[in-house]
Amino acid sequence: MSNIPTELKYVESHEWLRKEADGTITVGITDFAQAALGDIVFIELPEVGTEVEADDDIAVVESVKAASDVYAPIAGKIVAVNEDLADAPEKANEDPYGDAWFFRMEPTDPNVLDGLMSAEDYAAKCE
Amino acid sequence: MGKQTPLYQQHLDANGKIVDFGGWDMPIHYGSQLQEHNVVREDAGMFDVSHMTIVDIAGPEALAYLQKILANDVSKLGFTGKALYTGMLNEEGGVIDDLIVYKMDGWYRTVVNCGTREKDLAWMNKQIAAFDATLTERPELAMVAVQGPNAIEKVKQVRSEQADLIGELKVFQGLPVGEWFYARTGYTGEDGLEIIVPAAEVAEFWEALIAAGVAPTGLGARDTLRLEAGMNLYGNDMDDSISPLQAGMGWTIAWEPADRDFIGRKALEAQKAAGIPSKLVGIVLETRGVMRSHQKVVIEGIGEGEITSGTFSPTLQHSIAMARVPYDTGSECNIEMRGKLIPARVVKMPFVRNGKKVFE
């Protein structure tokens, strides 16, 4: 059974989102996604400062099994990326909601999270 | 639901993630493919390979039959239990399958792939009509591969009454004990055994191996291990349209004696005379990214090829692959990955043997 924390928001492409105190939004991949990918061996992150639209492919996760795109879950600007994750990609398997965040965004629409899936909605998608 | 081996319940008990594999429900991993891979390189792991097809060949003309249908020469097998790796070719010289043949006491045992079972049996049955020989499939036998530097010791602990026989096995030799069969062969590049066991006894054997500290290992790790060892996978690295000369299997063709007229010989001789169009090579990518089968290989000034098997090498910590490329390809190439050409090196395989990097 996947771990799906209730305080986060989710999108169909299996990313989670968390609103920080400063209004930025942290993004990572879900426990369901990491389990489906298997052992993760490389992660390519976007560049800080990039402006993206929702659904743009902006990062890549390579597992032993396959390469997968990571999509921008919302429109906005990339303001930080997790360089430690690029050096230790196995963290995405071990701690997908903690140490293994991918990037932080400044959202174009500050209220964008309101329209996204709750943990309950996402759990239903993963069944 | 697919076919299940007699160890299906054991796979579920060990948390195996079950996937379809050529019509069989098989474990791809039991948690982490990388950890399972490393256990085989450093200690001992075991694979359920009961889906593979065992075919026994007997009769006065068993040898003559095998010398007709196999590119390697079974008469080279000098003592009981000695094994040989060979291709079984069609008239055009393409590889119908790759297999192992063991010389037994007056008969022969072959182990062929599961994905090719129907066509192999159809071909072998068709060819045997001209010989005074019989062919018997052995679906009642299961098979477990125990591989790794500590594999043989651990099997000796579990089968202590056979410890002497197991200890005396030479590399690429197999010996029967009743319906059991112990062979010092494998598909990982490590020392170890492939053990044929009556289906009714295999669950108990598997559980005794777990108790002895042998880790269940899935088909995912089996693939990364064999690729590091530079061993071909049928259907990826060669098939009915590819000759052994194009698949790194030239060493398995016995050209002598010159009058042995095995199926495919004329086509291979014609291909050699006309020039072999392509070859199978090893490729290493020491930067980020993982090569995958069917990616395009571009060799400047020479032409294009294709990755036949690609993966991340857990032992080397970078990507390795096999590729079929134009025959004149040198030491450099580019791999088309996600729309970009990435420089890579062409190397001599294997990549890893007995836990260590071996290419330059």
Interface residues (C-beta under 8 A of the other chain):
Chain A: G38 D39 V41 F42 E44 V60 E62 V64 K65 A66 A67 N93
Chain B: H29 S32 Q33 L34 G220 T224 R288 G289 V290 R292 T311 F312 P314 R338
